[in-house]
Amino acid sequence: MTAQIMGNAYKKPDYNSTIVGRVLKGKTYKPFEKKGEFYKIQLSDGVYGWAPMDSFKSKKKKTVFTLDVAKLRSGPGPGYGVLQKLEPATDLIVLGSYGQYYQVEIKETKLRGYILKAMVFE
């Protein structure tokens, strides 16, 4: 997932916790865990920290990220073919919502398809 703004990373998922580093705008981070309004990420120097979710939210469009390997399908259901397997932390733009599925576009490649909502987080 790509940071949309520069901000702090904290030792614990709490704004009152010790600052352990900076989240850099435009840099891609892999989320390891989510707690409340924070993602656990690894910073450039190898230190792990908790970054506020707002650091990764696009102000223009709703953006979600895959947490694990996920299947991008040609339609909103398990009976549709798999277009591509997505790696963890793939940036996706939500285009619509269909029951248990989002219609999404991969930010990097612009490929469109459907992904199970349970496989992504905001």
DSSP file (Angstrom, degrees, kcal/mol; ACC not computed):
  #  RESIDUE AA STRUCTURE BP1 BP2  ACC     N-H-->O    O-->H-N    N-H-->O    O-->H-N    TCO  KAPPA ALPHA  PHI   PSI    X-CA   Y-CA   Z-CA
    1    1 A M              0   0    0      0, 0.0    28,-3.3     0, 0.0     2,-0.5   0.000 360.0 360.0 360.0 145.8    0.0    0.0    0.0
    2    2 A T  B     -A   28   0A   0     26,-0.3    26,-0.2    54,-0.2     2,-0.2  -0.828 360.0-121.3-104.8 129.8    1.2    3.5   -0.8
    3    3 A A        -     0   0    0     24,-2.6    23,-2.9    -2,-0.5    53,-0.3  -0.474  18.7-167.4 -67.7 132.3    1.4    6.3    1.7
    4    4 A Q  S    S+     0   0    0     51,-3.3     2,-0.3    -2,-0.2    52,-0.2   0.655  72.7  21.1 -93.8 -20.6   -0.7    9.3    0.5
    5    5 A I  S    S-     0   0    0     50,-1.3     2,-0.3    19,-0.1    -1,-0.1  -0.944  84.1-104.9-141.1 161.6    0.7   11.7    3.1
    6    6 A M        +     0   0    0     -2,-0.3     2,-0.3    18,-0.1    18,-0.2  -0.709  56.0 139.0 -86.4 141.8    3.8   11.9    5.3
    7    7 A G  E     -B   23   0B   0     16,-1.9    16,-3.5    -2,-0.3     2,-0.2  -0.933  46.8 -69.9-164.2-174.5    3.3   11.1    9.0
    8    8 A N  E     -B   22   0B   0     -2,-0.3     2,-0.4    14,-0.2    14,-0.2  -0.564  27.1-148.1 -91.5 153.9    4.5    9.4   12.1
    9    9 A A  E     -B   21   0B   0     12,-2.5    11,-2.7    -2,-0.2    12,-1.2  -0.971  22.1-149.6-116.8 139.1    4.8    5.7   12.9
   10   10 A Y  E     -BC  19  50B   0     40,-2.6    40,-2.9    -2,-0.4     9,-0.2  -0.720  23.5-124.5-114.0 157.2    4.4    4.7   16.5
   11   11 A K  S    S+     0   0    0      7,-2.8     8,-0.1    -2,-0.3    -1,-0.1   0.850 102.0  21.9 -64.9 -35.5    5.7    2.0   18.8
   12   12 A K  S    S-     0   0    0      2,-0.3     2,-2.8     6,-0.2     5,-0.2  -0.854  99.7 -92.8-126.7 161.7    2.1    0.9   19.6
   13   13 A P  S    S+     0   0    0      0, 0.0     2,-0.3     0, 0.0    24,-0.2  -0.361  95.9  96.5 -74.9  66.4   -1.2    1.5   17.8
   14   14 A D  S >  S-     0   0    0     -2,-2.8     3,-1.9    36,-0.1    -2,-0.3  -0.957  74.6-136.1-157.4 130.6   -1.8    4.7   19.8
   15   15 A Y  T 3  S+     0   0    0     -2,-0.3    -1,-0.1     1,-0.3     4,-0.0   0.737 107.7  57.7 -62.5 -22.2   -1.1    8.3   19.0
   16   16 A N  T 3  S+     0   0    0      2,-0.1    -1,-0.3    -6,-0.0     3,-0.1   0.451  88.4 101.8 -87.7  -0.7    0.2    8.8   22.5
   17   17 A S  S <  S-     0   0    0     -3,-1.9     2,-0.1    -5,-0.2     0, 0.0  -0.293  89.0 -77.3 -77.5 165.9    2.9    6.1   22.0
   18   18 A T        -     0   0    0      1,-0.1    -7,-2.8    -8,-0.1     2,-0.4  -0.400  46.1-118.9 -63.7 135.4    6.5    6.8   21.3
   19   19 A I  E     +B   10   0B   0     -9,-0.2    -9,-0.3     1,-0.1    -1,-0.1  -0.665  31.9 178.4 -77.0 126.7    7.3    7.8   17.7
   20   20 A V  E     -     0   0B   0    -11,-2.7     2,-0.3    -2,-0.4   -10,-0.2   0.505  57.7 -38.5-108.0  -8.0    9.6    5.2   16.1
   21   21 A G  E     -B    9   0B   0    -12,-1.2   -12,-2.5    23,-0.0     2,-0.4  -0.989  64.5 -74.0 171.9-171.4    9.9    6.7   12.6
   22   22 A R  E     -B    8   0B   0     -2,-0.3     2,-0.5   -14,-0.2    22,-0.3  -0.906  23.6-138.4-118.2 141.7    8.3    8.5    9.6
   23   23 A V  E     -B    7   0B   0    -16,-3.5   -16,-1.9    -2,-0.4     2,-0.5  -0.873  30.2-140.9 -91.8 126.0    5.9    7.2    7.0
   24   24 A L    >   -     0   0    0     -2,-0.5     3,-2.0   -18,-0.2   -21,-0.4  -0.791  14.4-114.8 -99.6 128.0    7.0    8.7    3.7
   25   25 A K  T 3  S+     0   0    0     -2,-0.5   -21,-0.2     1,-0.3   -19,-0.1  -0.321 101.2  16.9 -57.6 132.1    4.5   10.0    1.1
   26   26 A G  T 3  S+     0   0    0    -23,-2.9     2,-0.3     1,-0.3    -1,-0.3   0.254  96.1 121.9  89.1 -12.4    4.7    7.9   -2.1
   27   27 A K    <   -     0   0    0     -3,-2.0   -24,-2.6   -25,-0.1     2,-0.4  -0.622  60.1-129.0 -85.4 143.6    6.5    5.0   -0.5
   28   28 A T  B     -A    2   0A   0     -2,-0.3     2,-0.3   -26,-0.2   -26,-0.3  -0.790  26.8-175.5 -95.6 132.8    5.0    1.6   -0.6
   29   29 A Y        -     0   0    0    -28,-3.3    14,-0.1    -2,-0.4    12,-0.0  -0.933  23.4-129.4-125.6 148.7    4.7   -0.4    2.7
   30   30 A K        -     0   0    0     -2,-0.3    12,-0.5    12,-0.2     2,-0.4  -0.873  24.3-135.1 -96.0 124.7    3.4   -3.9    3.3
   31   31 A P        +     0   0    0      0, 0.0    10,-0.2     0, 0.0     3,-0.1  -0.654  23.0 179.7 -79.7 132.8    0.8   -4.1    6.1
   32   32 A F        -     0   0    0      8,-3.1     2,-0.3    -2,-0.4     9,-0.1   0.674  66.5  -4.6-101.4 -23.8    1.5   -6.9    8.6
   33   33 A E  E     -D   40   0B   0      7,-0.7     7,-2.7     2,-0.0     2,-0.4  -0.982  57.7-138.0-164.4 157.5   -1.5   -6.4   10.9
   34   34 A K  E     +D   39   0B   0     -2,-0.3     2,-0.4     5,-0.2     5,-0.2  -0.997  19.7 173.3-127.7 131.3   -4.4   -4.0   11.5
   35   35 A K  E >   -D   38   0B   0      3,-2.3     3,-2.1    -2,-0.4     2,-0.2  -0.960  62.8 -51.1-137.0 118.8   -5.5   -2.8   15.0
   36   36 A G  T 3  S-     0   0    0     -2,-0.4     0, 0.0     1,-0.3     0, 0.0  -0.369 124.0 -15.3  58.2-120.8   -8.1   -0.2   15.3
   37   37 A E  T 3  S+     0   0    0     -2,-0.2    16,-3.1   -24,-0.2    17,-0.3   0.052 122.3  85.7-102.5  22.8   -7.2    2.8   13.1
   38   38 A F  E <   -DE  35  52B   0     -3,-2.1    -3,-2.3    14,-0.3     2,-0.4  -0.925  58.1-151.1-129.4 150.3   -3.5    1.6   12.6
   39   39 A Y  E     -DE  34  51B   0     12,-2.7    12,-3.0    -2,-0.3     2,-0.6  -0.950  21.9-129.6-113.2 139.2   -1.5   -0.7   10.3
   40   40 A K  E     +DE  33  50B   0     -7,-2.7    -8,-3.1    -2,-0.4    -7,-0.7  -0.798  41.1 168.5 -85.7 124.3    1.7   -2.4   11.5
   41   41 A I  E     - E   0  49B   0      8,-3.0     8,-2.6    -2,-0.6     2,-0.5  -0.868  37.6-116.6-132.3 163.9    4.4   -1.7    8.8
   42   42 A Q  E     - E   0  48B   0    -12,-0.5     6,-0.2    -2,-0.3   -12,-0.2  -0.922  33.5-142.6-102.8 125.5    8.1   -2.1    8.4
   43   43 A L    >   -     0   0    0      4,-3.4     3,-2.2    -2,-0.5   -20,-0.1  -0.267  30.8 -93.5 -81.9 171.1    9.9    1.2    8.0
   44   44 A S  T 3  S+     0   0    0    -22,-0.3    -1,-0.1     1,-0.3   -21,-0.0   0.803 125.0  53.5 -55.8 -33.9   12.9    1.8    5.7
   45   45 A D  T 3  S-     0   0    0      2,-0.1    -1,-0.3     1,-0.0     3,-0.1   0.353 121.9-104.1 -87.3   7.7   15.4    1.2    8.5
   46   46 A G  S <  S+     0   0    0     -3,-2.2     2,-0.2     1,-0.3    -2,-0.1   0.276  79.1 132.6  91.5 -11.3   13.8   -2.2    9.3
   47   47 A V        -     0   0    0     -5,-0.1    -4,-3.4   -27,-0.1     2,-0.4  -0.478  54.0-130.0 -72.5 142.1   12.0   -1.0   12.5
   48   48 A Y  E     + E   0  42B   0     -6,-0.2     2,-0.3    -2,-0.2    -6,-0.2  -0.769  35.6 165.8 -92.8 140.5    8.4   -2.0   12.8
   49   49 A G  E     - E   0  41B   0     -8,-2.6    -8,-3.0    -2,-0.4     2,-0.6  -0.933  38.1-110.6-146.7 169.5    5.9    0.7   13.6
   50   50 A W  E     -CE  10  40B   0    -40,-2.9   -40,-2.6    -2,-0.3   -10,-0.2  -0.927  32.4-166.6-108.8 117.7    2.2    1.4   13.7
   51   51 A A  E     - E   0  39B   0    -12,-3.0   -12,-2.7    -2,-0.6   -42,-0.2  -0.849  27.4-107.5-106.4 138.0    1.0    4.0   11.1
   52   52 A P  E >   - E   0  38B   0      0, 0.0     3,-1.8     0, 0.0     4,-0.3  -0.343  24.9-125.4 -60.6 141.5   -2.4    5.6   11.1
   53   53 A M  G >  S+     0   0    0    -16,-3.1     3,-2.2     1,-0.3     4,-0.5   0.832 107.3  69.6 -56.7 -33.4   -4.8    4.3    8.4
   54   54 A D  G >  S+     0   0    0    -17,-0.3     3,-0.6     1,-0.3    -1,-0.3   0.738  84.0  70.9 -59.9 -22.2   -5.3    7.9    7.2
   55   55 A S  G <  S+     0   0    0     -3,-1.8   -51,-3.3     1,-0.2   -50,-1.3   0.740 106.8  37.1 -64.1 -21.4   -1.7    7.9    6.0
   56   56 A F  G <  S+     0   0    0     -3,-2.2     2,-0.4    -4,-0.3    -1,-0.2   0.407  90.7 107.0-113.6  -0.5   -2.8    5.5    3.2
   57   57 A K    <   -     0   0    0     -3,-0.6     2,-0.3    -4,-0.5     5,-0.1  -0.671  64.0-133.6 -87.6 131.6   -6.2    6.7    2.3
   58   58 A S        -     0   0    0     -2,-0.4     5,-0.2     3,-0.3    -2,-0.1  -0.625   3.9-148.5 -78.2 137.5   -6.7    8.5   -1.0
   59   59 A K  S    S+     0   0    0     -2,-0.3    -1,-0.1     1,-0.1     3,-0.1   0.652  93.8  48.9 -79.2 -15.5   -8.7   11.7   -0.7
   60   60 A K  S    S+     0   0    0      1,-0.3     2,-0.3     0, 0.0    -1,-0.1   0.915 119.0  11.1 -91.8 -49.8  -10.1   11.2   -4.2
   61   61 A K  S    S-     0   0    0      0, 0.0     2,-0.4     0, 0.0    -3,-0.3  -0.912  84.4 -93.6-132.0 154.8  -11.3    7.6   -4.4
   62   62 A K        -     0   0    0     32,-0.3    32,-2.4    -2,-0.3     2,-0.4  -0.557  46.2-166.0 -68.8 126.2  -11.9    4.9   -2.0
   63   63 A T  E     -F   93   0C   0     -2,-0.4     2,-0.3    30,-0.2    30,-0.2  -0.943   9.6-179.4-118.1 137.1   -8.8    2.8   -1.9
   64   64 A V  E     -F   92   0C   0     28,-2.4    28,-2.7    -2,-0.4     2,-0.3  -0.850  12.7-145.5-127.8 167.3   -8.4   -0.7   -0.4
   65   65 A F  E     -FG  91 121C   0     56,-2.5    56,-2.1    -2,-0.3     2,-0.3  -0.978  19.9-114.8-135.1 144.6   -5.5   -3.1    0.0
   66   66 A T  E     - G   0 120C   0     24,-1.3    23,-3.1    -2,-0.3    54,-0.2  -0.603  18.6-164.8 -77.3 140.4   -5.2   -6.9   -0.1
   67   67 A L  S    S+     0   0    0     52,-1.5     2,-0.2    -2,-0.3    -1,-0.1   0.743  73.3   5.9 -93.8 -28.4   -4.1   -8.4    3.2
   68   68 A D  S    S-     0   0    0     51,-0.6     2,-0.2    19,-0.1    21,-0.1  -0.757 108.8 -53.5-139.5-178.8   -3.2  -11.8    1.8
   69   69 A V        -     0   0    0     -2,-0.2     2,-0.3    19,-0.1    18,-0.2  -0.494  67.9-177.9 -62.3 131.9   -3.0  -13.4   -1.6
   70   70 A A  E     -H   86   0C   0     16,-2.0    16,-3.8    -2,-0.2     2,-0.5  -0.924  26.3-118.1-136.4 157.7   -6.4  -12.8   -3.2
   71   71 A K  E     -H   85   0C   0     -2,-0.3     2,-0.6    14,-0.2    45,-0.4  -0.857  14.4-151.1-101.6 126.8   -8.2  -13.7   -6.5
   72   72 A L  E     -H   84   0C   0     12,-3.1    11,-3.4    -2,-0.5    12,-1.4  -0.869  26.4-161.8 -91.8 119.1   -9.3  -11.0   -8.9
   73   73 A R  E     -HI  82 114C   0     41,-3.4    41,-2.5    -2,-0.6     9,-0.2  -0.614  29.7-124.9-107.0 162.2  -12.3  -12.5  -10.7
   74   74 A S  S    S+     0   0    0      7,-2.3     8,-0.1    -2,-0.2    -1,-0.1   0.600  94.8  15.9 -79.2 -12.0  -14.2  -11.6  -13.9
   75   75 A G  S    S-     0   0    0      6,-0.3     2,-1.9     2,-0.3     5,-0.2  -0.948  95.0 -82.6-153.3 170.8  -17.5  -11.3  -12.0
   76   76 A P  S    S+     0   0    0      0, 0.0    24,-0.2     0, 0.0    25,-0.1  -0.444  96.6  52.0 -82.6  69.6  -18.9  -10.9   -8.5
   77   77 A G  S >  S-     0   0    0     -2,-1.9     3,-1.5    37,-0.1    -2,-0.3  -0.904  88.9 -97.5 174.2 161.3  -19.0  -14.5   -7.3
   78   78 A P  T 3  S+     0   0    0      0, 0.0    -1,-0.1     0, 0.0     4,-0.0   0.663 113.2  67.5 -68.4 -16.1  -16.9  -17.7   -6.9
   79   79 A G  T 3  S+     0   0    0      2,-0.1     2,-0.2    -3,-0.0     0, 0.0   0.573  83.5  91.6 -80.2  -8.6  -18.3  -19.1  -10.2
   80   80 A Y  S <  S-     0   0    0     -3,-1.5    -3,-0.0    -5,-0.2     0, 0.0  -0.568  86.7 -96.9 -86.8 151.8  -16.5  -16.5  -12.3
   81   81 A G        -     0   0    0     -2,-0.2    -7,-2.3     1,-0.1     2,-0.6  -0.217  34.4-109.7 -66.6 154.6  -13.0  -17.0  -13.7
   82   82 A V  E     -H   73   0C   0     -9,-0.2    -9,-0.3     1,-0.2     3,-0.1  -0.769  28.1-175.5 -87.0 121.5   -9.8  -15.8  -12.0
   83   83 A L  E     -     0   0C   0    -11,-3.4     2,-0.3    -2,-0.6   -10,-0.2   0.846  68.4 -18.2 -81.3 -38.4   -8.2  -13.0  -13.9
   84   84 A Q  E     -H   72   0C   0    -12,-1.4   -12,-3.1     2,-0.0     2,-0.5  -0.968  58.4-118.3-166.5 147.6   -5.2  -12.7  -11.7
   85   85 A K  E     -H   71   0C   0     -2,-0.3     2,-0.4   -14,-0.2   -14,-0.2  -0.846  35.8-143.4 -91.3 131.5   -3.9  -13.7   -8.2
   86   86 A L  E     -H   70   0C   0    -16,-3.8   -16,-2.0    -2,-0.5     3,-0.1  -0.799   6.5-131.4-101.6 136.0   -3.0  -10.5   -6.3
   87   87 A E    >   -     0   0    0     -2,-0.4     3,-1.2   -18,-0.2   -21,-0.2  -0.396  42.0 -80.2 -76.2 157.9   -0.1  -10.3   -3.9
   88   88 A P  T 3  S+     0   0    0      0, 0.0   -21,-0.2     0, 0.0    -1,-0.1  -0.282 116.2  25.9 -56.4 145.5   -0.5   -8.9   -0.3
   89   89 A A  T 3  S+     0   0    0    -23,-3.1     2,-0.4     1,-0.3   -22,-0.1   0.645  79.2 159.8  73.1  19.5   -0.6   -5.1   -0.1
   90   90 A T    <   -     0   0    0     -3,-1.2   -24,-1.3   -24,-0.1     2,-0.4  -0.591  40.9-126.6 -70.4 128.0   -1.9   -4.6   -3.7
   91   91 A D  E     -F   65   0C   0     -2,-0.4    16,-2.0   -26,-0.2    17,-0.4  -0.641  33.4-177.7 -78.4 128.1   -3.4   -1.1   -4.0
   92   92 A L  E     -FJ  64 106C   0    -28,-2.7   -28,-2.4    -2,-0.4     2,-0.5  -0.969  22.2-143.0-129.1 143.0   -7.0   -1.3   -5.4
   93   93 A I  E     -FJ  63 105C   0     12,-2.7    12,-1.9    -2,-0.4     2,-0.5  -0.923  24.7-129.6-102.9 127.5   -9.5    1.5   -6.3
   94   94 A V  E     + J   0 104C   0    -32,-2.4   -32,-0.3    -2,-0.5    10,-0.2  -0.647  30.5 171.8 -81.0 125.8  -13.1    0.6   -5.5
   95   95 A L  E     -     0   0C   0      8,-3.5     2,-0.3    -2,-0.5     9,-0.2   0.654  64.1 -20.8-103.5 -24.0  -15.4    1.2   -8.4
   96   96 A G  E     - J   0 103C   0      7,-1.5     7,-2.3     2,-0.0     2,-0.4  -0.981  56.3-116.0-173.1 172.0  -18.6   -0.4   -7.0
   97   97 A S  E     + J   0 102C   0     -2,-0.3     2,-0.4     5,-0.2     5,-0.2  -0.994  21.9 178.0-130.0 129.9  -20.0   -2.8   -4.5
   98   98 A Y  E >   - J   0 101C   0      3,-3.5     3,-2.1    -2,-0.4     2,-0.3  -0.821  59.1 -72.6-134.7  91.4  -21.9   -6.0   -5.4
   99   99 A G  T 3  S-     0   0    0     -2,-0.4    -1,-0.1     1,-0.3    18,-0.0  -0.419 119.5  -4.4  60.4-119.8  -23.0   -8.1   -2.4
  100  100 A Q  T 3  S+     0   0    0     -2,-0.3    17,-3.2   -24,-0.2    18,-0.4   0.355 127.2  76.5 -86.2   5.7  -19.9   -9.7   -0.9
  101  101 A Y  E <   -JK  98 116C   0     -3,-2.1    -3,-3.5    15,-0.3     2,-0.4  -0.888  63.4-147.7-122.4 148.3  -17.7   -8.4   -3.7
  102  102 A Y  E     -JK  97 115C   0     13,-2.7    13,-2.3    -2,-0.3     2,-0.6  -0.886  18.7-134.5-101.3 141.5  -16.1   -5.1   -4.7
  103  103 A Q  E     +JK  96 114C   0     -7,-2.3    -8,-3.5    -2,-0.4    -7,-1.5  -0.887  43.4 175.8 -88.6 127.8  -15.6   -4.1   -8.3
  104  104 A V  E     -JK  94 113C   0      9,-3.0     9,-2.2    -2,-0.6     2,-0.4  -0.844  33.5-143.3-134.0 164.7  -12.0   -2.8   -8.3
  105  105 A E  E     -JK  93 112C   0    -12,-1.9   -12,-2.7    -2,-0.3     2,-0.4  -1.000  29.0-122.1-127.0 131.0   -9.2   -1.5  -10.5
  106  106 A I  E  >  -J   92   0C   0      5,-2.8     4,-2.7    -2,-0.4   -14,-0.2  -0.607  20.4-142.8 -71.0 123.4   -5.6   -2.3   -9.7
  107  107 A K  T  4 S+     0   0    0    -16,-2.0    -1,-0.2    -2,-0.4   -15,-0.1   0.897  94.4  44.2 -54.8 -45.2   -3.9    1.0   -9.3
  108  108 A E  T  4 S+     0   0    0    -17,-0.4    -1,-0.2     1,-0.2   -16,-0.1   0.906 129.0  20.8 -71.7 -44.3   -0.7    0.0  -11.0
  109  109 A T  T  4 S-     0   0    0      2,-0.1    -2,-0.2     0, 0.0    -1,-0.2   0.596  89.7-131.3-105.1 -13.6   -1.9   -1.9  -14.0
  110  110 A K     <  +     0   0    0     -4,-2.7     2,-0.2     1,-0.3    -3,-0.1   0.532  52.1 153.5  71.2   7.7   -5.5   -0.6  -14.4
  111  111 A L        -     0   0    0     -5,-0.2    -5,-2.8    -6,-0.1     2,-0.3  -0.492  32.1-148.0 -67.0 135.5   -6.8   -4.1  -14.7
  112  112 A R  E     + K   0 105C   0     -7,-0.2     2,-0.3    -2,-0.2    -7,-0.2  -0.833  35.3 116.7-111.2 146.9  -10.5   -4.3  -13.5
  113  113 A G  E     - K   0 104C   0     -9,-2.2    -9,-3.0    -2,-0.3     2,-0.4  -0.922  55.0 -74.0-174.8-160.8  -12.3   -7.2  -11.8
  114  114 A Y  E     -IK  73 103C   0    -41,-2.5   -41,-3.4    -2,-0.3     2,-0.4  -0.938  33.5-172.6-125.1 142.5  -14.1   -8.3   -8.6
  115  115 A I  E     - K   0 102C   0    -13,-2.3   -13,-2.7    -2,-0.4     2,-0.2  -0.994  34.2-103.3-137.0 141.6  -12.6   -9.2   -5.3
  116  116 A L  E >   - K   0 101C   0    -45,-0.4     3,-2.1    -2,-0.4   -15,-0.3  -0.421  28.6-134.4 -61.8 129.3  -14.2  -10.7   -2.2
  117  117 A K  G >  S+     0   0    0    -17,-3.2     3,-1.7     1,-0.3    -1,-0.1   0.833 103.0  64.1 -57.7 -33.9  -14.7   -7.9    0.4
  118  118 A A  G 3  S+     0   0    0    -18,-0.4    -1,-0.3     1,-0.3    -2,-0.1   0.660  95.1  61.5 -65.7 -14.1  -13.3  -10.1    3.2
  119  119 A M  G <  S+     0   0    0     -3,-2.1   -52,-1.5   -48,-0.1   -51,-0.6   0.406 102.4  56.4 -93.1   1.9   -9.9  -10.2    1.4
  120  120 A V  E <   -G   66   0C   0     -3,-1.7     2,-0.3   -54,-0.2   -54,-0.2  -0.852  59.2-162.0-129.3 164.4   -9.3   -6.5    1.6
  121  121 A F  E      G   65   0C   0    -56,-2.1   -56,-2.5    -2,-0.3    -3,-0.0  -0.973 360.0 360.0-141.8 159.5   -9.1   -3.7    4.2
  122  122 A E              0   0    0     -2,-0.3   -59,-0.1   -58,-0.2   -66,-0.1   0.420 360.0 360.0 -95.0 360.0   -9.3    0.0    4.0
